[in-house]
């Protein structure tokens, strides 16, 4: 299943192989319906991180949000790719708007 899932994401994005940020964004979008457009390379070594926005985080504390995100990533990404993922902030869209002053 994971191989088929990855193949589908590659076809969806139209490039192969995907870089780590692309893989993280695609998995979180497809599985969690999350906006992970802010996830990008954060260091010269290729580590990625950023903000993940999802309505599904509503009512969950940060620990549960992180467990949800990392559980999804562990199911769909290989261990070498996971080692390149750094900090992922988790917020609802409403929380992000409040932080932005909107």
Secondary structure, 3 states (H helix, E strand, C coil): CHHHHHHHHHHHHCCCCCCHHHHHHHHHHHHHCCECCCCEECCCCCCEEEEEECHHHCCCCHHHHHHHHHHHHHHHCCHHHHCCEEEEEEECHHHHHHHCCC
